Amino acid sequence: MKLITFKYKNRISIGMVHNQKVTPAWLDDTLPQEMTQFLARGEKSKIKLKALQGKADLLLSDITLLAPVLTPQKFLGVGLN
């Protein structure tokens, strides 16, 4: 399962990529629309998203891919001299 964060018609959501198509999480109101919340819910959310596959998929070419986690909690960097 490949999870992504994407933008489609000014709407930002997460989804699952399969065969050049994207299943958006917004198809199920109980699924979070943000990656860290989605992953925090564990395997149940992944199973729910996979069950939506094929219901109202978007073409991968019609969306804009975004960073997987839009608001990271930590930013680590290495300083070199």
LUMDREN-156982 format. One record per atom (N, C-alpha, C, CB): residue number from 1; residue in three letters; atom name; x, y, z. Coordinates in Angstrom, 3 decimals. Each point is the difference from the previous one (the first is absolute). Glycine has a CB too. Layout:
<pts>
NUM|Ala|CA|X|Y|Z $
...
</pts>
This chain:
<pts>
1|Met|N|0.843|-1.168|0.000 $
1|Met|CA|-0.843|1.168|0.000 $
1|Met|C|0.895|1.241|0.000 $
1|Met|CB|-1.858|-1.249|1.219 $
2|Lys|N|1.681|2.105|-2.200 $
2|Lys|CA|0.743|1.253|-0.086 $
2|Lys|C|-0.920|1.135|0.420 $
2|Lys|CB|1.476|-0.900|-1.860 $
3|Leu|N|-1.142|1.545|2.959 $
3|Leu|CA|-0.797|1.109|0.509 $
3|Leu|C|0.605|1.322|-0.445 $
3|Leu|CB|-0.704|-1.379|1.980 $
4|Ile|N|-0.156|2.325|-2.348 $
4|Ile|CA|0.458|1.310|-0.443 $
4|Ile|C|-0.865|1.095|0.606 $
4|Ile|CB|0.846|-1.005|-2.138 $
5|Thr|N|-0.309|2.216|2.148 $
5|Thr|CA|-0.770|1.206|0.274 $
5|Thr|C|-0.067|0.740|-1.322 $
5|Thr|CB|0.713|0.148|2.476 $
6|Phe|N|-1.891|0.324|-2.832 $
6|Phe|CA|-0.169|0.610|-1.309 $
6|Phe|C|-1.002|1.154|0.038 $
6|Phe|CB|0.555|-2.199|-1.045 $
7|Lys|N|-0.542|2.960|-0.048 $
7|Lys|CA|-0.949|1.103|-0.168 $
7|Lys|C|-0.786|-0.257|-1.274 $
7|Lys|CB|1.515|1.649|1.219 $
8|Tyr|N|-2.830|-1.500|-1.126 $
8|Tyr|CA|-0.884|-0.177|-1.153 $
8|Tyr|C|-1.094|1.056|0.076 $
8|Tyr|CB|0.482|-2.503|-0.115 $
9|Lys|N|-0.506|3.376|-0.862 $
9|Lys|CA|-0.989|1.086|-0.037 $
9|Lys|C|-0.056|0.774|1.320 $
9|Lys|CB|-1.327|-1.338|-1.644 $
10|Asn|N|2.474|1.810|2.089 $
10|Asn|CA|0.147|0.784|1.237 $
10|Asn|C|-0.394|-0.746|1.271 $
10|Asn|CB|-0.428|1.987|-1.370 $
11|Arg|N|0.368|-3.303|1.297 $
11|Arg|CA|-0.301|-0.820|1.174 $
11|Arg|C|1.219|-0.860|0.306 $
11|Arg|CB|-2.491|-0.028|-0.537 $
12|Ile|N|2.957|0.058|1.778 $
12|Ile|CA|1.159|-0.782|0.400 $
12|Ile|C|-0.480|-1.205|0.799 $
12|Ile|CB|1.480|2.064|0.028 $
13|Ser|N|-0.940|-3.217|-0.369 $
13|Ser|CA|-0.398|-1.236|0.670 $
13|Ser|C|1.138|-1.010|-0.106 $
13|Ser|CB|-2.450|0.435|-0.509 $
14|Ile|N|2.224|-1.577|1.116 $
14|Ile|CA|0.919|-1.117|-0.180 $
14|Ile|C|-0.713|-1.046|-0.837 $
14|Ile|CB|1.185|0.456|2.210 $
15|Gly|N|-0.423|-1.368|-2.734 $
15|Gly|CA|-0.594|-1.044|-0.813 $
15|Gly|C|0.961|-1.151|-0.215 $
15|Gly|CB|-1.403|1.710|-1.112 $
16|Met|N|0.932|-2.685|0.375 $
16|Met|CA|0.767|-1.203|-0.295 $
16|Met|C|0.166|-0.105|-1.517 $
16|Met|CB|-0.866|-1.171|2.098 $
17|Val|N|2.086|0.933|-2.545 $
17|Val|CA|0.289|-0.133|-1.429 $
17|Val|C|-0.032|-1.467|-0.400 $
17|Val|CB|1.404|2.090|0.054 $
18|His|N|-2.040|-2.358|-1.199 $
18|His|CA|-0.041|-1.347|-0.561 $
18|His|C|-0.295|0.107|-1.492 $
18|His|CB|-0.775|-0.992|2.214 $
19|Asn|N|1.584|0.369|-3.039 $
19|Asn|CA|-0.212|-0.018|-1.460 $
19|Asn|C|-0.240|1.380|-0.604 $
19|Asn|CB|-0.931|-2.266|0.275 $
20|Gln|N|1.772|3.239|0.081 $
20|Gln|CA|-0.096|1.377|-0.511 $
20|Gln|C|-1.299|0.701|0.382 $
20|Gln|CB|1.432|-0.705|-1.883 $
21|Lys|N|-2.083|0.220|2.916 $
21|Lys|CA|-1.217|0.627|0.536 $
21|Lys|C|0.180|0.261|1.487 $
21|Lys|CB|-1.431|-1.155|-1.736 $
22|Val|N|0.634|2.071|2.263 $
22|Val|CA|0.068|0.360|1.413 $
22|Val|C|-1.383|-0.163|0.626 $
22|Val|CB|1.903|1.620|-0.445 $
23|Thr|N|-1.948|-2.338|1.556 $
23|Thr|CA|-1.225|-0.113|0.785 $
23|Thr|C|0.086|1.024|1.126 $
23|Thr|CB|-0.286|-2.486|-0.565 $
24|Pro|N|-0.537|3.536|0.534 $
24|Pro|CA|0.075|1.035|1.034 $
24|Pro|C|-0.660|-0.433|1.305 $
24|Pro|CB|0.012|1.710|-1.801 $
25|Ala|N|0.572|-1.261|2.904 $
25|Ala|CA|-0.551|-0.325|1.319 $
25|Ala|C|-1.300|0.732|0.272 $
25|Ala|CB|2.304|-0.401|0.810 $
26|Trp|N|-2.594|1.467|-1.559 $
26|Trp|CA|-1.233|0.761|0.266 $
26|Trp|C|-1.263|-0.780|-0.332 $
26|Trp|CB|1.272|2.069|-0.458 $
27|Leu|N|-1.127|-3.232|-0.155 $
27|Leu|CA|-1.176|-0.834|-0.293 $
27|Leu|C|-0.630|-0.582|1.268 $
27|Leu|CB|1.017|-0.553|-2.213 $
28|Asp|N|-0.247|0.516|3.292 $
28|Asp|CA|-0.500|-0.499|1.283 $
28|Asp|C|0.193|1.105|1.039 $
28|Asp|CB|0.547|-2.434|-0.606 $
29|Asp|N|-1.640|2.957|1.119 $
29|Asp|CA|0.060|1.109|0.961 $
29|Asp|C|0.726|-0.350|1.292 $
29|Asp|CB|-2.116|0.806|-0.962 $
30|Thr|N|2.250|-2.097|1.271 $
30|Thr|CA|0.658|-0.392|1.250 $
30|Thr|C|1.521|-0.031|-0.133 $
30|Thr|CB|-2.023|-1.333|0.578 $
31|Leu|N|2.541|1.409|-1.799 $
31|Leu|CA|1.450|-0.022|-0.201 $
31|Leu|C|0.576|1.413|0.122 $
31|Leu|CB|-0.228|-2.020|-1.504 $
32|Pro|N|1.377|2.156|2.176 $
32|Pro|CA|0.633|1.320|0.076 $
32|Pro|C|0.532|0.445|-1.358 $
32|Pro|CB|0.604|-0.460|2.380 $
33|Gln|N|-0.490|1.751|-2.572 $
33|Gln|CA|0.485|0.560|-1.263 $
33|Gln|C|1.458|0.453|0.095 $
33|Gln|CB|-2.335|0.720|-0.515 $
34|Glu|N|3.004|-1.069|1.601 $
34|Glu|CA|1.382|0.392|0.221 $
34|Glu|C|0.815|-1.252|0.316 $
34|Glu|CB|-0.704|2.302|0.834 $
35|Met|N|1.897|-2.402|-1.416 $
35|Met|CA|0.780|-1.237|0.037 $
35|Met|C|0.375|-0.458|1.407 $
35|Met|CB|0.871|0.634|-2.209 $
36|Thr|N|-0.400|0.260|3.081 $
36|Thr|CA|0.418|-0.440|1.334 $
36|Thr|C|-1.185|-0.548|0.802 $
36|Thr|CB|1.843|1.710|-0.042 $
37|Gln|N|-3.004|-1.086|-0.105 $
37|Gln|CA|-1.196|-0.500|0.685 $
37|Gln|C|-0.422|-1.353|-0.575 $
37|Gln|CB|-0.736|2.370|0.455 $
38|Phe|N|0.833|-2.489|-1.773 $
38|Phe|CA|-0.353|-1.255|-0.669 $
38|Phe|C|0.886|-1.137|0.486 $
38|Phe|CB|-0.768|1.285|-2.010 $
39|Leu|N|2.069|-1.067|2.038 $
39|Leu|CA|0.935|-1.033|0.435 $
39|Leu|C|-0.141|-0.321|1.484 $
39|Leu|CB|1.561|0.752|-1.780 $
40|Ala|N|-1.901|0.256|2.579 $
40|Ala|CA|-0.170|-0.207|1.438 $
40|Ala|C|-1.169|-0.932|0.304 $
40|Ala|CB|0.960|2.267|0.398 $
41|Arg|N|-1.932|-2.311|-1.278 $
41|Arg|CA|-1.159|-0.877|0.216 $
41|Arg|C|0.297|-1.465|-0.303 $
41|Arg|CB|-1.453|1.926|-0.551 $
42|Gly|N|2.574|-2.181|-0.092 $
42|Gly|CA|0.439|-1.377|-0.196 $
42|Gly|C|-0.616|-0.725|-1.183 $
42|Gly|CB|0.331|-0.039|2.390 $
43|Glu|N|-0.297|-1.259|-2.297 $
43|Glu|CA|-0.383|-0.880|-1.106 $
43|Glu|C|-1.473|0.129|-0.392 $
43|Glu|CB|1.769|-1.559|0.761 $
44|Lys|N|-2.623|1.889|0.182 $
44|Lys|CA|-1.437|0.117|-0.305 $
44|Lys|C|-0.270|1.055|-1.067 $
44|Lys|CB|-0.516|-0.713|2.335 $
45|Ser|N|1.220|1.837|-2.261 $
45|Ser|CA|-0.220|1.048|-0.993 $
45|Ser|C|0.502|-0.438|-1.372 $
45|Ser|CB|0.194|1.736|1.801 $
46|Lys|N|0.891|-2.483|-1.841 $
46|Lys|CA|0.518|-0.501|-1.280 $
46|Lys|C|-0.979|-0.988|-0.632 $
46|Lys|CB|2.356|0.316|0.830 $
47|Ile|N|-2.952|-1.151|-0.017 $
47|Ile|CA|-0.982|-0.975|-0.503 $
47|Ile|C|-1.223|0.724|-0.557 $
47|Ile|CB|0.797|-1.709|1.680 $
48|Lys|N|-1.255|2.742|-0.966 $
48|Lys|CA|-1.154|0.787|-0.475 $
48|Lys|C|0.290|0.664|-1.337 $
48|Lys|CB|-0.674|0.405|2.371 $
49|Leu|N|1.878|0.179|-2.500 $
49|Leu|CA|0.359|0.679|-1.241 $
49|Leu|C|0.109|-0.989|-1.152 $
49|Leu|CB|1.209|1.747|1.321 $
50|Lys|N|-0.634|-2.903|-1.057 $
50|Lys|CA|0.129|-1.008|-1.056 $
50|Lys|C|-1.372|-0.498|-0.458 $
50|Lys|CB|2.224|-0.684|0.949 $
51|Ala|N|-3.191|0.625|-0.050 $
51|Ala|CA|-1.354|-0.439|-0.348 $
51|Ala|C|-0.697|0.990|-0.944 $
51|Ala|CB|-0.138|-1.172|2.216 $
52|Leu|N|0.585|2.417|-2.230 $
52|Leu|CA|-0.597|1.028|-0.865 $
52|Leu|C|0.534|-0.042|-1.425 $
52|Leu|CB|-0.288|1.413|2.009 $
53|Gln|N|1.326|-2.193|-2.230 $
53|Gln|CA|0.652|-0.055|-1.313 $
53|Gln|C|-1.002|-0.316|-1.106 $
53|Gln|CB|2.122|-0.730|1.111 $
54|Gly|N|-2.120|1.564|-2.152 $
54|Gly|CA|-0.872|-0.208|-1.147 $
54|Gly|C|-1.346|0.693|0.089 $
54|Gly|CB|1.126|-2.131|-0.272 $
55|Lys|N|-1.462|2.718|1.407 $
55|Lys|CA|-1.321|0.640|0.154 $
55|Lys|C|-0.087|1.348|-0.711 $
55|Lys|CB|-0.230|-1.158|2.190 $
56|Ala|N|1.236|1.997|-2.020 $
56|Ala|CA|0.018|1.322|-0.658 $
56|Ala|C|1.447|0.450|-0.143 $
56|Ala|CB|-2.281|0.611|0.958 $
57|Asp|N|3.069|-1.410|-1.658 $
57|Asp|CA|1.424|0.270|-0.132 $
57|Asp|C|0.275|1.198|-0.900 $
57|Asp|CB|0.435|-2.419|0.360 $
58|Leu|N|0.667|3.098|-0.082 $
58|Leu|CA|0.490|1.111|-0.807 $
58|Leu|C|1.205|-0.485|-0.799 $
58|Leu|CB|-0.833|1.718|1.692 $
59|Leu|N|1.059|-1.118|-2.842 $
59|Leu|CA|1.193|-0.330|-0.769 $
59|Leu|C|1.214|0.668|0.640 $
59|Leu|CB|-1.369|-0.228|-2.120 $
60|Leu|N|2.462|-0.497|2.184 $
60|Leu|CA|1.218|0.533|0.584 $
60|Leu|C|0.455|1.263|-0.742 $
60|Leu|CB|0.651|-2.325|0.718 $
61|Ser|N|-0.902|2.391|-2.001 $
61|Ser|CA|0.400|1.164|-0.797 $
61|Ser|C|-0.859|1.236|0.288 $
61|Ser|CB|0.782|-1.575|-1.768 $
62|Asp|N|-1.920|1.415|2.433 $
62|Asp|CA|-0.901|1.126|0.298 $
62|Asp|C|0.259|0.650|1.359 $
62|Asp|CB|-1.688|-1.121|-1.413 $
63|Ile|N|2.580|0.544|2.202 $
63|Ile|CA|0.252|0.532|1.340 $
63|Ile|C|1.388|0.626|0.074 $
63|Ile|CB|-1.529|-1.735|0.986 $
64|Thr|N|1.761|2.500|0.066 $
64|Thr|CA|1.320|0.555|0.291 $
64|Thr|C|0.507|-0.661|1.264 $
64|Thr|CB|-0.552|2.220|-1.109 $
65|Leu|N|1.699|-2.888|1.016 $
65|Leu|CA|0.583|-0.647|1.171 $
65|Leu|C|0.594|1.046|0.931 $
65|Leu|CB|0.480|-2.068|-1.348 $
66|Leu|N|-0.674|1.871|2.642 $
66|Leu|CA|0.555|0.870|1.027 $
66|Leu|C|0.924|-0.815|0.894 $
66|Leu|CB|-2.049|1.487|-0.061 $
67|Ala|N|2.730|-0.818|0.972 $
67|Ala|CA|0.834|-0.707|0.977 $
67|Ala|C|-0.900|-0.934|0.804 $
67|Ala|CB|1.660|1.940|0.141 $
68|Pro|N|-1.199|-3.147|0.164 $
68|Pro|CA|-0.859|-0.952|0.722 $
68|Pro|C|-0.509|0.546|1.339 $
68|Pro|CB|1.268|-1.840|-1.098 $
69|Val|N|-0.393|2.513|1.845 $
69|Val|CA|-0.386|0.588|1.286 $
69|Val|C|0.129|1.510|-0.143 $
69|Val|CB|0.761|-2.056|1.336 $
70|Leu|N|-1.887|2.754|-1.309 $
70|Leu|CA|0.012|1.440|-0.229 $
70|Leu|C|0.479|0.799|1.205 $
70|Leu|CB|-1.849|-0.340|-1.590 $
71|Thr|N|1.643|-0.182|2.788 $
71|Thr|CA|0.408|0.713|1.214 $
71|Thr|C|0.832|-0.928|0.887 $
71|Thr|CB|-2.074|1.456|-0.111 $
72|Pro|N|3.353|-1.637|-0.212 $
72|Pro|CA|0.834|-0.890|0.820 $
72|Pro|C|0.181|0.564|1.405 $
72|Pro|CB|1.193|-0.778|-2.067 $
73|Gln|N|-1.107|-0.117|3.038 $
73|Gln|CA|0.160|0.427|1.381 $
73|Gln|C|1.435|0.398|0.308 $
73|Gln|CB|-1.876|-1.495|0.629 $
74|Lys|N|2.823|0.889|-1.339 $
74|Lys|CA|1.412|0.293|0.229 $
74|Lys|C|0.691|0.201|-1.333 $
74|Lys|CB|-0.008|-1.332|2.136 $
75|Phe|N|1.027|2.175|-2.093 $
75|Phe|CA|0.841|0.187|-1.177 $
75|Phe|C|1.434|-0.206|0.453 $
75|Phe|CB|-1.639|1.628|-1.109 $
76|Leu|N|2.285|-2.603|0.546 $
76|Leu|CA|1.377|-0.304|0.391 $
76|Leu|C|0.944|0.428|-1.113 $
76|Leu|CB|-0.771|-1.939|1.427 $
77|Gly|N|1.886|2.502|-1.044 $
77|Gly|CA|1.012|0.413|-0.964 $
77|Gly|C|1.378|-0.254|0.558 $
77|Gly|CB|-1.541|1.729|-0.927 $
78|Val|N|2.483|-1.876|0.042 $
78|Val|CA|1.384|-0.229|0.399 $
78|Val|C|0.820|1.216|-0.422 $
78|Val|CB|-0.252|-2.535|-0.214 $
79|Gly|N|0.921|3.135|1.152 $
79|Gly|CA|0.866|1.135|-0.320 $
79|Gly|C|1.426|-0.474|-0.202 $
79|Gly|CB|-1.484|1.539|1.311 $
80|Leu|N|2.038|-1.175|-2.432 $
80|Leu|CA|1.390|-0.363|-0.293 $
80|Leu|C|0.810|1.263|-0.229 $
80|Leu|CB|-0.723|-2.200|-1.007 $
81|Asn|N|1.961|2.180|1.478 $
81|Asn|CA|0.907|1.135|-0.223 $
81|Asn|C|0.970|-0.333|-1.097 $
81|Asn|CB|-0.211|0.704|2.382 $
</pts>
